[in-house]
Amino acid sequence: MMANKTVVKGALYCIAGDNLGSHCIGGFTENFSSSVYLCRYCLLTRTDFQGADPAVCGPQRTPENYRSATEHLEREDVSEVHGIKFRSVFNSLQNFDVCTPGMPPCLGHDVFEGVLSYDLAVYLRYFINTKKWFTYTHLNRRIKQFKYKGTDASSKPCEVSPKALKFGGQAVQNWNLLRLLPLIIGDKVQNPQDDVWQLTLQLKDIVDLICAQQISKAQVTYLDALIQEYLETRKALFPNINLRPKHHYLRHYPGLILKFGPLIRLWTMRFESKHSYFKRCTRHLKNFKNLCLTLSERLQKMYKASEK
């Protein structure tokens, strides 16, 4: 209801969240490391995902097979059916279903803190330890001395640790490292046709398309082929390093872009930036009795002060 007592009606279009939050809200299993079914968009099993074809997708989840699974849960004494633990309360709303799909992915968690964070660490380790093109010390010096401009200057990439299996930087920092890597260290690449270097550039192209503010249907088709080729090459070049569920989620990105539009507009980083205010309040207040009430009062006071 608005201030002039006008009632404005709306409909739920989608629910933005990270994987854990979306699976929790949608009634899907939240155990990404060992569950049989690992995707909220299709019925792919972990065994099939780790099989010969890394770009494989299972049958699409639909409102019909979701409803069938929840009815099975109500009839039988089982903890989950096809990766579904309970019927989402949001499915009681008109014109909304979690399997239409209704929960878009978050680029920050899937790509920048997921696929990019793990894979680029593997590729840099290959360039340094196997090819001997440069050292971690030299790479970190280049990262530190690079002249960042504009918004990049406030999100400079973190140093790369030789022992880390993934990057420890924030989402935008990891994004900037991949985007600027050819400028930071490209002159040290002795063989530009090296398969792993080409794979790195392919990952960069994928991220550029996924993060585009505008994208055509032709580009979406190209993105679909690019992702499939990337996953197949990644598995072929590094067969002993398993792909993660977030690698599989990339296979659904082209279809999700056609459904929701550019996914950069639906990522959760904007919300997490808002949450930083509450995190600061929690650290400074040191009061954990009815914390939700305390934080809501603080937020109301902040809005009241901004009106003056």
C-alpha positions in Angstrom: 0.0 0.0 0.0 1.4 3.4 -1.0 1.4 6.5 1.2 -1.8 7.8 -0.4 -3.5 4.5 0.4 -3.5 3.3 -3.2 -3.1 -0.5 -3.4 -0.6 -1.6 -6.0 -0.7 -5.3 -6.9 2.3 -7.2 -8.2 3.4 -10.7 -9.1 6.5 -12.6 -8.2 8.7 -13.0 -11.3 11.8 -14.7 -9.8 13.8 -15.1 -6.6 17.4 -14.0 -6.7 19.9 -15.8 -4.5 23.1 -17.9 -4.3 22.9 -21.6 -4.8 22.5 -22.5 -1.1 19.7 -19.9 -0.6 17.9 -20.9 -3.8 18.0 -24.6 -3.0 16.8 -23.9 0.5 13.9 -21.8 -0.7 13.1 -24.1 -3.6 13.0 -27.3 -1.5 16.1 -28.8 -3.2 18.9 -30.7 -1.5 21.6 -28.4 -0.1 24.4 -30.9 0.0 26.4 -29.9 -3.1 29.4 -32.1 -2.3 27.8 -35.6 -2.1 24.1 -35.5 -3.2 23.0 -37.6 -6.1 21.2 -34.8 -7.8 23.1 -31.5 -7.9 21.1 -29.2 -10.1 17.9 -27.2 -9.6 17.4 -26.8 -13.4 17.8 -30.5 -14.6 17.8 -34.0 -13.3 21.5 -34.7 -13.8 23.1 -37.1 -11.4 26.6 -36.7 -10.0 27.7 -40.0 -11.7 26.6 -38.8 -15.1 28.3 -35.4 -14.5 31.6 -37.0 -13.7 31.3 -39.4 -16.6 32.8 -39.2 -20.1 30.8 -36.1 -21.3 31.3 -33.1 -18.9 28.8 -31.0 -20.9 25.9 -33.4 -20.4 22.6 -32.2 -19.1 19.8 -34.2 -17.6 16.0 -34.0 -18.4 14.8 -30.5 -17.5 13.0 -30.0 -14.2 9.4 -29.0 -14.8 6.4 -28.0 -12.6 4.9 -31.4 -13.4 7.9 -33.6 -12.3 8.5 -31.3 -9.3 4.9 -31.8 -8.2 5.2 -35.6 -8.8 8.3 -35.7 -6.6 6.6 -33.8 -3.8 3.6 -36.0 -3.9 5.9 -39.0 -3.6 7.5 -37.4 -0.6 4.1 -37.0 1.1 3.1 -40.7 0.4 6.4 -42.3 1.3 8.8 -42.1 4.3 11.8 -40.8 2.3 14.1 -37.8 2.9 14.2 -36.7 -0.8 13.1 -37.6 -4.3 15.1 -36.5 -7.3 16.9 -34.0 -5.2 13.8 -32.5 -3.8 13.2 -32.5 0.0 9.9 -30.5 0.3 7.4 -28.5 -1.7 8.4 -24.8 -1.8 5.9 -22.5 -0.2 6.4 -20.1 -3.1 4.7 -22.6 -5.4 1.4 -21.8 -3.7 1.5 -18.4 -5.4 -0.3 -17.9 -8.7 1.8 -17.7 -11.9 5.0 -18.7 -10.2 6.9 -22.0 -9.9 10.5 -22.7 -8.9 10.8 -25.0 -11.9 9.6 -22.7 -14.7 12.6 -21.8 -13.8 12.0 -19.2 -11.1 15.4 -18.9 -9.5 18.1 -17.4 -11.7 21.8 -18.1 -10.9 24.2 -15.6 -9.3 27.2 -14.8 -11.4 29.2 -13.7 -8.4 29.0 -17.1 -6.7 28.9 -19.4 -9.7 31.5 -17.7 -11.9 33.7 -15.2 -10.1 33.9 -17.1 -6.8 33.4 -20.5 -8.4 34.5 -21.6 -11.9 36.9 -18.6 -12.4 38.4 -18.8 -8.9 39.2 -22.6 -9.2 40.1 -22.9 -12.9 42.3 -19.8 -13.2 44.3 -20.9 -10.2 44.9 -24.2 -12.0 46.0 -22.5 -15.2 48.4 -20.1 -13.4 49.9 -23.0 -11.6 50.4 -24.7 -14.9 52.1 -21.6 -16.4 54.4 -21.2 -13.4 55.2 -24.8 -12.3 55.1 -26.7 -15.6 55.9 -24.1 -18.3 58.2 -22.0 -16.2 57.1 -18.8 -18.0 57.1 -16.7 -14.8 57.0 -17.0 -11.0 54.3 -16.3 -8.4 56.6 -13.4 -7.2 56.8 -11.9 -10.7 53.0 -12.3 -11.2 52.1 -10.7 -7.9 54.5 -7.8 -8.6 52.8 -7.3 -12.0 49.4 -7.4 -10.3 50.5 -4.8 -7.7 52.2 -2.5 -10.2 49.6 -2.6 -12.9 48.0 0.9 -13.5 44.3 0.3 -12.8 41.9 2.9 -14.1 38.3 3.9 -13.2 36.3 1.4 -11.1 39.1 -1.2 -11.5 41.2 0.9 -9.1 38.8 0.2 -6.2 38.7 -3.6 -6.9 42.4 -4.5 -7.6 43.0 -8.2 -7.8 44.5 -9.9 -4.7 47.9 -11.5 -4.7 47.9 -15.1 -5.9 49.1 -17.6 -3.3 51.2 -20.6 -4.5 49.5 -22.9 -2.0 45.9 -21.8 -2.6 43.6 -24.1 -4.6 41.4 -21.1 -5.4 41.6 -17.4 -5.4 40.8 -15.7 -2.1 39.7 -12.4 -3.6 36.2 -11.0 -3.7 34.0 -11.6 -6.8 34.8 -8.4 -8.7 38.6 -8.7 -7.8 38.7 -12.2 -9.4 36.7 -10.9 -12.4 39.2 -8.1 -12.9 42.2 -10.5 -12.7 40.8 -12.6 -15.5 39.7 -9.7 -17.6 43.1 -7.9 -17.3 45.3 -11.0 -17.3 46.5 -10.7 -20.9 47.6 -7.1 -20.2 49.2 -8.0 -16.9 51.2 -11.0 -17.9 50.5 -11.7 -21.6 54.0 -10.7 -22.7 55.4 -13.6 -20.7 53.4 -16.2 -22.6 56.1 -17.8 -24.8 53.6 -19.8 -26.8 50.3 -18.0 -27.5 48.9 -21.2 -29.1 49.5 -23.2 -25.9 46.3 -25.2 -25.2 46.0 -24.0 -21.6 46.5 -20.4 -22.5 43.9 -20.7 -25.2 41.6 -22.3 -22.6 42.2 -19.2 -20.4 41.2 -16.9 -23.2 38.2 -19.0 -23.8 37.1 -18.6 -20.2 37.6 -14.9 -20.5 35.3 -14.8 -23.6 32.7 -16.8 -21.8 32.7 -14.5 -18.8 32.6 -11.4 -21.1 29.4 -12.8 -22.8 27.8 -13.8 -19.5 28.4 -10.4 -18.0 27.2 -8.4 -21.0 24.5 -5.8 -20.3 23.0 -6.6 -23.7 23.3 -9.8 -25.7 21.7 -11.0 -29.0 20.2 -14.4 -29.6 23.1 -15.2 -32.0 25.6 -14.4 -29.2 23.6 -16.7 -26.8 23.9 -19.5 -29.4 27.7 -18.9 -29.6 27.9 -18.8 -25.8 26.2 -22.2 -25.6 28.8 -23.7 -28.0 31.7 -22.0 -26.3 30.7 -23.3 -22.8 30.3 -26.8 -24.1 33.7 -26.7 -25.8 35.3 -25.2 -22.7 34.0 -27.9 -20.4 35.2 -30.7 -22.8 38.6 -29.1 -23.2 39.0 -28.4 -19.4 38.3 -32.1 -18.6 40.6 -33.3 -21.4 43.6 -31.1 -20.3 43.1 -31.7 -16.5 41.5 -35.1 -16.2 42.7 -35.5 -12.6 41.0 -32.3 -11.4 37.3 -32.9 -11.1 34.8 -30.4 -12.4 32.5 -28.9 -9.8 28.7 -28.5 -9.8 29.2 -24.8 -10.7 30.8 -25.9 -13.9 27.6 -27.8 -14.8 25.5 -24.7 -14.0 27.2 -22.9 -16.8 25.5 -25.3 -19.3 22.1 -23.7 -18.3 23.3 -20.1 -18.6 22.3 -19.6 -22.3 18.8 -20.8 -21.7 18.5 -18.8 -18.5 19.7 -15.6 -20.4 16.9 -16.2 -22.9 14.4 -16.6 -20.0 15.6 -13.7 -17.7 17.7 -11.5 -19.9 21.3 -10.5 -19.0 22.1 -12.3 -15.8 24.4 -9.5 -14.6 21.2 -7.7 -13.6 20.1 -10.5 -11.3 23.3 -11.3 -9.4 23.2 -11.0 -5.6 26.3 -8.7 -5.2 24.1 -5.6 -4.9 22.2 -7.3 -2.0 25.4 -8.3 -0.3 26.6 -4.7 -0.5 23.5 -3.7 1.3 24.1 -6.4 3.9 27.5 -4.9 4.7 25.7 -2.2 6.7 24.1 -4.8 9.0 27.5 -6.7 9.3 29.1 -3.5 10.5 26.3 -2.9 13.0 26.6 -6.4 14.3 30.3 -6.1 14.9 30.1 -2.7 16.6 27.0 -3.3 18.7 28.1 -6.6 20.3 24.5 -7.2 21.2 23.1 -10.6 20.2 19.8 -10.5 22.1 17.0 -10.2 19.5 19.5 -9.1 16.9 16.8 -8.9 14.2 14.9 -6.2 16.1 18.1 -4.2 16.8 19.1 -4.2 13.1 15.6 -3.3 11.9 15.5 -0.4 14.3 18.9 0.8 13.1 17.8 0.6 9.5 14.7 2.6 10.2 16.7 5.3 11.9 19.1 5.4 8.9 16.2 5.9 6.5 14.7 8.5 8.8 18.0 10.4 9.0 18.3 10.4 5.2 14.9 12.1 4.8 16.1 15.2 6.7 
